[in-house]
Amino acid sequence: MKGKLTGKEKAAILLISLGPEASAQVFKHLSDEEIEDLTLQIASLRKIEPEIREKVLNEFDGMMQAQEYIEQGGIAYAREVLEAALGKERARVIMERLTATLQVRPFDFARKTEPTQILNFIQNEHPQTIALVLAYLKPEQASLILSALPPERQVDVAKRLATLDRTTPEVLEDIESTLEQRLSAYEVHDYTVAGGIDAAVEILNHVDRGTEKTIMEALEEDDPELAEEIRKRMFVFEDIVNLDDRAIQLIIREVESRDLALALKTASEEVADRIYRNMSKRAASLLKEDIDFMGPVRLRDIEEAQSRIVSVVRRLEEAGDLIISRGGEDELIV
């Protein structure tokens, strides 16, 4: 094994070193994509030289120590202890690796504050500042604040939220210290990732239907590609379990049986059970047979089938044939 190791290679070496039982426990906390990537990486490793294995294990041990020090006394304490134990350079390298994944998030105090209080403070701020603050709040808090903004600001903030990438510590510290005087300044010297499309989707999934519609319609005019990307992620196949039985029966009637079989190939037991319970015994039995006789299927084909079913759900919602439960109260129009 030559050259600099990638993060995936290091992770694979670590898992091999831990052994199958410990690695299996780690896999339980990973996504399917991460498991696939790591399994492929592990399979491609023919031989691990002892010095490389030792180097990876030492790096992992150093990061675990740093994490423990942070939990004991914060980032400054962790850096001080590591510098004393390992020297400034190695301490710097370890801290830089950790800062991308640390669960030390800005605006921690704000997540324990009433949304109305946060709204009072930030509603007249620049939309970029509002988007940054919302990105670090709980989706439930952020959705209430976004819903309370004027419609034109909602769209601007939602767009900025979806396109947020990296924010310098200096900007975070400035906004934090203004929002909460008692918050200690961050000493992390890298960039903190927040916001992005996933954050925007999670917040929009919690706002009421009227607010969501206003924002999405305006986004479609202003940035159609961004609007489509957000829309694709707003309702996922697994969310079918949150629909009522009548809605699920309607979806079953509208989708292709081949798509339904493909979609259920990797679906959770909860999703499959909800689908089967809303079919006749004979139809459910036939569907199970289709899945059993299907054999190996590409993950991409399954995801595409699930995506087509989600498109049917959205079409039915747009037509008013079903209701997707969201934040706020549903309006009844007579």
PELIN-V185989 format. One record per pair of residues at least 4 apart in sequence whose C-alpha atoms are under 8 Angstrom apart, sorted by sequence separation. I is the first residue (numbers start at 1). J is the second residue. D is the distance in Angstrom with one decimal. If there is no record, write none. Layout:
i->[I;I]
j->[J;J]
d->[D;D]
This chain:
i->[5;6;7;8;9;10;11;12;13;14;15;16;18;19;20;21;22;23;24;25;26;30;31;32;33;34;35;36;37;38;39;40;41;48;49;50;51;52;53;54;55;56;57;58;59;60;61;62;63;64;65;66;67;68;69;70;73;74;75;76;77;78;79;80;81;82;83;84;86;87;88;89;90;91;92;93;94;95;96;97;98;107;108;109;113;114;115;116;117;118;119;121;125;126;127;128;129;130;131;132;133;134;137;138;139;140;141;142;143;144;145;149;150;151;152;153;154;155;156;157;158;159;160;167;168;169;170;171;172;173;174;175;176;177;195;196;197;198;199;200;201;202;203;207;208;209;210;211;212;213;214;215;216;217;218;219;220;223;224;225;226;227;228;229;230;231;232;235;236;239;243;244;245;246;247;248;249;250;251;255;256;257;258;259;260;261;263;264;267;268;269;270;271;272;273;274;275;276;279;280;281;282;283;284;285;286;287;288;289;290;291;297;298;299;300;301;302;303;304;305;306;307;308;309;310;311;312;313;314;315;316;317;5;15;18;30;48;69;70;73;82;83;86;113;125;137;149;167;176;177;194;195;207;219;220;243;255;267;276;279;297;316;317;69;70;82;83;177;220;316;317;15;16;70;83;122;123;135;147;176;177;205;219;220;264;277;317;15;27;69;70;83;110;122;134;146;177;204;219;220;240;252;264;276;69;82;83;67;146;216;66;69;79;173;66;79;173;66;79;169;169;169;169;169;168;169;168;169;252;167;168;166;167;12;16;107;111;115;119;123;127;131;135;166;167;261;265;11;12;110;111;114;115;118;130;131;134;166;167;248;261;264;66;165;166;8;12;13;66;107;115;116;127;128;131;132;165;201;205;238;241;249;261;262;8;12;106;107;111;115;127;131;164;165;200;201;204;205;238;241;248;249;257;261;63;67;105;164;165;240;9;62;63;128;132;163;164;197;198;201;202;8;9;127;128;131;162;163;197;201;238;241;245;63;161;162;163;13;59;63;67;161;162;198;17;161;162;266;162;265;161;162;14;161;162;262;263;13;262;263;14;158;263;13;14;262;263;262;260;1;10;129;259;260;1;259;1;259;260;259;255;158;255;121;136;251;254;135;136;155;135;139;143;147;151;155;159;142;143;146;147;154;155;251;132;251;132;139;140;143;144;151;155;131;135;139;143;147;151;155;162;135;106;140;139;107;237;106;237;109;236;237;237;109;236;247;235;247;247;243;243;242;243;242;99;100;99;100;100;96;99;100;96;76;75;75;209;208;209;207;208;206;207;208;205;206;207;208;209;205;206;208;143]
j->[9;10;11;12;13;14;15;16;17;18;19;20;22;23;24;25;26;27;28;29;30;34;35;36;37;38;39;40;41;42;43;44;45;52;53;54;55;56;57;58;59;60;61;62;63;64;65;66;67;68;69;70;71;72;73;74;77;78;79;80;81;82;83;84;85;86;87;88;90;91;92;93;94;95;96;97;98;99;100;101;102;111;112;113;117;118;119;120;121;122;123;125;129;130;131;132;133;134;135;136;137;138;141;142;143;144;145;146;147;148;149;153;154;155;156;157;158;159;160;161;162;163;164;171;172;173;174;175;176;177;178;179;180;181;199;200;201;202;203;204;205;206;207;211;212;213;214;215;216;217;218;219;220;221;222;223;224;227;228;229;230;231;232;233;234;235;236;239;240;243;247;248;249;250;251;252;253;254;255;259;260;261;262;263;264;265;267;268;271;272;273;274;275;276;277;278;279;280;283;284;285;286;287;288;289;290;291;292;293;294;295;301;302;303;304;305;306;307;308;309;310;311;312;313;314;315;316;317;318;319;320;321;10;20;23;35;53;74;75;78;87;88;91;118;130;142;154;172;181;182;199;200;212;224;225;248;260;272;281;284;302;321;322;75;76;88;89;183;226;322;323;22;23;77;90;129;130;142;154;183;184;212;226;227;271;284;324;23;35;77;78;91;118;130;142;154;185;212;227;228;248;260;272;284;78;91;92;78;157;227;78;81;91;185;79;92;186;82;95;186;187;188;189;190;190;191;191;192;275;191;192;191;192;38;42;133;137;141;145;149;153;157;161;192;193;287;291;38;39;137;138;141;142;145;157;158;161;193;194;275;288;291;94;193;194;37;41;42;95;136;144;145;156;157;160;161;194;230;234;267;270;278;290;291;38;42;136;137;141;145;157;161;194;195;230;231;234;235;268;271;278;279;287;291;94;98;136;195;196;271;41;94;95;160;164;195;196;229;230;233;234;41;42;160;161;164;195;196;230;234;271;274;278;97;195;196;197;48;94;98;102;196;197;233;53;197;198;302;199;302;199;200;53;200;201;301;302;53;302;303;56;200;305;56;57;305;306;306;305;47;56;175;305;306;48;306;49;308;309;309;309;215;312;179;194;309;312;194;195;214;195;199;203;207;211;215;219;203;204;207;208;215;216;312;194;313;195;202;203;206;207;214;218;195;199;203;207;211;215;219;226;200;172;206;206;176;306;176;307;180;307;309;310;183;310;321;310;322;323;323;324;324;325;325;188;190;190;191;192;189;192;193;190;187;187;188;326;326;327;326;327;326;327;328;326;327;328;329;330;327;328;330;327]
d->[5.9;6.3;6.2;6.1;6.2;6.1;6.2;6.2;6.1;6.2;6.4;7.3;5.8;6.0;6.0;6.7;6.5;6.2;6.6;7.5;7.1;6.0;6.2;6.2;6.2;6.1;5.9;6.1;6.2;6.0;6.1;6.2;6.6;6.8;6.3;6.1;6.1;6.3;6.2;6.0;6.2;6.2;6.1;6.1;6.3;6.2;6.2;6.2;6.1;6.3;6.2;6.2;6.3;6.3;6.1;4.2;5.3;6.3;6.1;6.2;6.2;6.1;6.0;6.3;6.2;5.5;4.4;7.7;6.0;6.1;6.0;6.4;6.2;6.1;6.1;6.3;6.3;6.1;7.3;7.9;5.8;6.8;7.3;6.8;7.0;6.7;6.0;6.2;6.6;6.3;5.4;8.0;6.3;6.4;6.1;6.2;6.3;6.2;6.1;7.0;6.7;7.9;6.3;6.2;5.9;6.5;6.5;6.0;6.0;6.3;6.6;6.1;6.2;6.5;6.5;5.9;6.0;6.1;6.2;5.9;6.2;6.3;6.0;6.8;6.6;6.0;6.2;6.3;5.9;5.9;6.4;6.1;5.8;4.9;5.1;6.5;6.1;6.1;6.3;6.0;6.0;6.8;6.7;6.4;6.3;6.0;6.2;6.2;6.0;5.9;6.3;6.1;6.0;6.6;6.2;5.4;4.3;6.2;6.1;6.2;6.2;6.0;6.1;6.7;6.3;7.7;8.0;6.5;7.7;7.5;6.2;6.4;6.1;6.3;6.3;6.2;6.4;6.4;6.2;6.9;6.4;6.2;6.2;5.9;6.2;6.4;6.6;7.9;6.2;6.3;5.9;6.3;6.4;6.2;6.0;6.5;6.8;7.8;6.0;6.1;6.0;6.2;6.1;6.2;6.3;6.2;6.4;6.2;6.1;6.0;7.7;7.0;6.7;6.2;6.1;6.2;6.2;6.0;6.2;6.4;6.2;6.2;6.4;6.4;6.3;6.1;6.2;6.2;6.1;6.3;6.3;5.7;6.4;7.7;6.3;6.3;6.5;7.0;5.1;6.9;7.0;4.6;6.2;7.1;6.4;5.9;5.8;7.1;7.7;7.3;7.8;6.9;6.3;6.5;7.7;6.5;6.9;6.4;7.9;5.7;7.3;5.2;5.0;7.7;7.9;7.7;7.8;6.2;7.7;6.0;5.9;7.7;7.5;6.7;7.6;7.9;7.3;7.7;7.2;7.1;7.8;7.9;7.5;5.3;7.9;8.0;7.2;5.3;6.4;6.8;5.1;5.2;7.4;6.2;5.1;6.0;7.4;6.1;5.5;7.5;7.3;7.8;6.2;5.3;4.7;5.2;7.9;7.7;7.9;6.4;5.7;7.6;6.5;5.9;7.7;7.6;6.4;7.1;7.1;6.9;7.9;6.9;6.8;7.1;7.3;6.3;5.2;6.9;7.9;5.9;6.6;6.0;5.7;6.0;7.4;7.5;5.5;5.5;5.8;7.0;7.1;5.3;6.8;5.8;6.6;6.3;6.4;7.4;7.8;7.0;6.3;7.8;7.5;7.9;6.8;7.1;7.8;4.8;7.6;7.0;7.7;7.7;7.5;6.1;6.6;7.8;6.1;7.3;7.3;6.5;6.8;7.2;6.5;6.7;6.1;6.9;6.4;6.0;6.2;7.3;7.2;5.8;6.5;7.1;6.6;5.2;6.9;7.4;7.7;6.2;5.2;4.9;6.8;6.4;7.6;7.9;7.6;8.0;7.7;5.7;6.9;7.3;7.7;5.5;6.0;7.8;7.6;5.0;6.0;6.9;6.5;6.8;7.7;6.2;7.6;7.3;5.0;7.8;7.9;6.6;7.4;7.0;7.9;7.4;7.8;8.0;6.3;5.3;6.3;5.6;6.4;6.5;6.5;7.9;5.5;4.3;6.7;7.6;7.7;6.8;7.9;6.1;4.2;7.7;7.6;7.3;7.4;7.7;6.9;7.2;7.3;5.1;7.7;5.8;8.0;7.4;5.3;6.6;5.2;7.1;6.8;6.4;5.5;7.3;6.6;6.2;5.0;7.7;7.2;7.8;6.2;7.9;4.9;7.7;7.2;7.2;7.6;7.6;7.7;7.4;6.3;7.3;7.1;7.7;6.8;7.8;7.2;5.9;7.6;7.7;4.7;7.9;5.0;6.3;7.8;4.8;7.2;6.2;6.5;7.7;7.6;6.4;7.7;7.1;7.5;6.7;7.0;6.1;7.0;5.6;6.7;7.0;6.5;7.8;6.3;4.8;5.0;6.1;7.4;6.7;8.0;7.9;7.3;6.2;6.8;6.4;5.8;7.5;7.1;7.7;7.7;7.3;5.9;8.0;6.4;7.9;6.9;5.7;7.9;7.8;6.6;7.9;7.5;7.5;7.0;7.9;7.0;7.7;6.9;7.7;7.9;7.7;6.9;6.8;7.1;7.5;6.8;5.7;7.9;6.4;4.9;5.5;4.8;4.9;6.4;4.6;6.6;7.0;7.7;7.5;8.0;7.5;8.0]
